[in-house]
Amino acid sequence: MKTFLVIAVRPHHADEDGATKAWREFLSGTKPFLPPTAKGDMPPEGVWQIPVDTSMHMLAQLFPLADEHHIHLRLLLLDDAPAWIRYSPRV
């Protein structure tokens, strides 16, 4: 199944408080239409796997939200859902 790997780029600029506020508001705005992934496959904050065949409406909602908060998005189209490999450093 084709999947988009969507990465929202956290803003960094002179007004760090404004950038942090925009980032938090953007992430909050995604919650109603981008469901969290399963706990075992939890990608980092601001990264989503969106199946192309069933979830294009999610992208349609994500683009205007990103524009509103000046968040850049990177999309990678994959032929299959990614198989995540976990590395846990020794602490």
CYANA upper distance limits for C-alpha pairs under 8 A (distance plus 0.5 A):
  1 MET  CA     51 PRO  CA      7.56
  1 MET  CA     52 VAL  CA      8.15
  1 MET  CA     53 ASP  CA      8.11
  1 MET  CA     79 ASP  CA      6.84
  1 MET  CA     80 ASP  CA      5.54
  1 MET  CA     81 ALA  CA      7.13
  2 LYS  CA     51 PRO  CA      6.64
  2 LYS  CA     52 VAL  CA      6.15
  2 LYS  CA     53 ASP  CA      7.77
  2 LYS  CA     77 LEU  CA      7.53
  2 LYS  CA     78 LEU  CA      6.11
  2 LYS  CA     79 ASP  CA      4.99
  2 LYS  CA     80 ASP  CA      5.58
  2 LYS  CA     81 ALA  CA      7.22
  3 THR  CA     49 GLN  CA      6.89
  3 THR  CA     50 ILE  CA      5.99
  3 THR  CA     51 PRO  CA      4.80
  3 THR  CA     52 VAL  CA      5.77
  3 THR  CA     77 LEU  CA      6.42
  3 THR  CA     78 LEU  CA      5.73
  3 THR  CA     79 ASP  CA      7.03
  3 THR  CA     80 ASP  CA      6.61
  3 THR  CA     81 ALA  CA      6.06
  4 PHE  CA     48 TRP  CA      8.45
  4 PHE  CA     49 GLN  CA      6.24
  4 PHE  CA     50 ILE  CA      5.55
  4 PHE  CA     51 PRO  CA      6.73
  4 PHE  CA     52 VAL  CA      7.03
  4 PHE  CA     75 LEU  CA      6.73
  4 PHE  CA     76 LEU  CA      6.04
  4 PHE  CA     77 LEU  CA      5.13
  4 PHE  CA     78 LEU  CA      6.60
  5 LEU  CA     47 VAL  CA      7.66
  5 LEU  CA     48 TRP  CA      6.36
  5 LEU  CA     49 GLN  CA      5.27
  5 LEU  CA     50 ILE  CA      6.96
  5 LEU  CA     75 LEU  CA      6.18
  5 LEU  CA     76 LEU  CA      5.58
  5 LEU  CA     77 LEU  CA      6.92
  5 LEU  CA     78 LEU  CA      7.74
  6 VAL  CA     47 VAL  CA      6.09
  6 VAL  CA     48 TRP  CA      5.69
  6 VAL  CA     49 GLN  CA      6.87
  6 VAL  CA     50 ILE  CA      7.87
  6 VAL  CA     73 LEU  CA      7.31
  6 VAL  CA     74 ARG  CA      6.27
  6 VAL  CA     75 LEU  CA      5.12
  6 VAL  CA     76 LEU  CA      7.05
  7 ILE  CA     46 GLY  CA      6.45
  7 ILE  CA     47 VAL  CA      5.08
  7 ILE  CA     48 TRP  CA      7.21
  7 ILE  CA     73 LEU  CA      6.14
  7 ILE  CA     74 ARG  CA      5.53
  7 ILE  CA     75 LEU  CA      6.86
  8 ALA  CA     46 GLY  CA      5.58
  8 ALA  CA     47 VAL  CA      6.80
  8 ALA  CA     71 ILE  CA      7.12
  8 ALA  CA     72 HIS  CA      6.44
  8 ALA  CA     73 LEU  CA      5.06
  8 ALA  CA     74 ARG  CA      6.91
  9 VAL  CA     46 GLY  CA      7.95
  9 VAL  CA     71 ILE  CA      6.80
  9 VAL  CA     72 HIS  CA      5.84
  9 VAL  CA     73 LEU  CA      6.50
  9 VAL  CA     74 ARG  CA      8.00
 10 ARG  CA     19 ALA  CA      8.43
 10 ARG  CA     23 TRP  CA      6.83
 10 ARG  CA     46 GLY  CA      8.42
 10 ARG  CA     71 ILE  CA      7.32
 10 ARG  CA     72 HIS  CA      8.22
 11 PRO  CA     19 ALA  CA      6.08
 11 PRO  CA     20 THR  CA      8.09
 11 PRO  CA     23 TRP  CA      7.55
 11 PRO  CA     70 HIS  CA      8.47
 11 PRO  CA     71 ILE  CA      7.04
 11 PRO  CA     72 HIS  CA      8.38
 12 HIS  CA     16 GLU  CA      7.10
 12 HIS  CA     19 ALA  CA      6.73
 13 HIS  CA     19 ALA  CA      7.32
 15 ASP  CA     19 ALA  CA      6.75
 16 GLU  CA     20 THR  CA      6.57
 17 ASP  CA     21 LYS  CA      6.64
 18 GLY  CA     22 ALA  CA      6.58
 19 ALA  CA     23 TRP  CA      6.64
 20 THR  CA     24 ARG  CA      6.68
 21 LYS  CA     25 GLU  CA      6.60
 22 ALA  CA     26 PHE  CA      6.51
 22 ALA  CA     69 HIS  CA      5.94
 22 ALA  CA     70 HIS  CA      8.16
 23 TRP  CA     27 LEU  CA      6.73
 23 TRP  CA     69 HIS  CA      7.84
 23 TRP  CA     71 ILE  CA      7.99
 24 ARG  CA     28 SER  CA      6.61
 25 GLU  CA     29 GLY  CA      6.56
 25 GLU  CA     69 HIS  CA      8.13
 26 PHE  CA     30 THR  CA      7.02
 26 PHE  CA     65 LEU  CA      7.20
 26 PHE  CA     66 ALA  CA      7.30
 26 PHE  CA     69 HIS  CA      6.70
 26 PHE  CA     71 ILE  CA      8.30
 27 LEU  CA     31 LYS  CA      7.38
 27 LEU  CA     46 GLY  CA      7.52
 29 GLY  CA     65 LEU  CA      7.70
 30 THR  CA     34 LEU  CA      6.06
 30 THR  CA     62 LEU  CA      7.56
 30 THR  CA     65 LEU  CA      8.40
 31 LYS  CA     35 PRO  CA      6.93
 31 LYS  CA     36 PRO  CA      8.36
 33 PHE  CA     58 MET  CA      6.72
 33 PHE  CA     61 GLN  CA      8.19
 34 LEU  CA     48 TRP  CA      8.43
 34 LEU  CA     58 MET  CA      7.09
 37 THR  CA     41 ASP  CA      7.03
 37 THR  CA     42 MET  CA      6.29
 37 THR  CA     43 PRO  CA      8.19
 37 THR  CA     48 TRP  CA      8.36
 38 ALA  CA     42 MET  CA      6.69
 41 ASP  CA     84 TRP  CA      7.34
 43 PRO  CA     47 VAL  CA      6.44
 43 PRO  CA     48 TRP  CA      7.49
 49 GLN  CA     81 ALA  CA      8.00
 50 ILE  CA     55 SER  CA      6.65
 50 ILE  CA     56 MET  CA      8.16
 50 ILE  CA     58 MET  CA      8.21
 51 PRO  CA     55 SER  CA      6.04
 51 PRO  CA     56 MET  CA      8.00
 51 PRO  CA     81 ALA  CA      8.37
 52 VAL  CA     56 MET  CA      6.27
 55 SER  CA     59 LEU  CA      7.88
 56 MET  CA     60 ALA  CA      6.96
 57 HIS  CA     61 GLN  CA      6.91
 58 MET  CA     62 LEU  CA      6.59
 59 LEU  CA     63 PHE  CA      6.71
 60 ALA  CA     64 PRO  CA      8.00
 61 GLN  CA     65 LEU  CA      7.14
 62 LEU  CA     66 ALA  CA      6.63
 63 PHE  CA     67 ASP  CA      6.76
 64 PRO  CA     68 GLU  CA      6.60
 65 LEU  CA     69 HIS  CA      6.97
 66 ALA  CA     70 HIS  CA      6.27
 66 ALA  CA     71 ILE  CA      5.25
 66 ALA  CA     72 HIS  CA      7.20
 66 ALA  CA     73 LEU  CA      7.90
 67 ASP  CA     71 ILE  CA      6.80
 67 ASP  CA     72 HIS  CA      8.41
 78 LEU  CA     82 PRO  CA      8.04
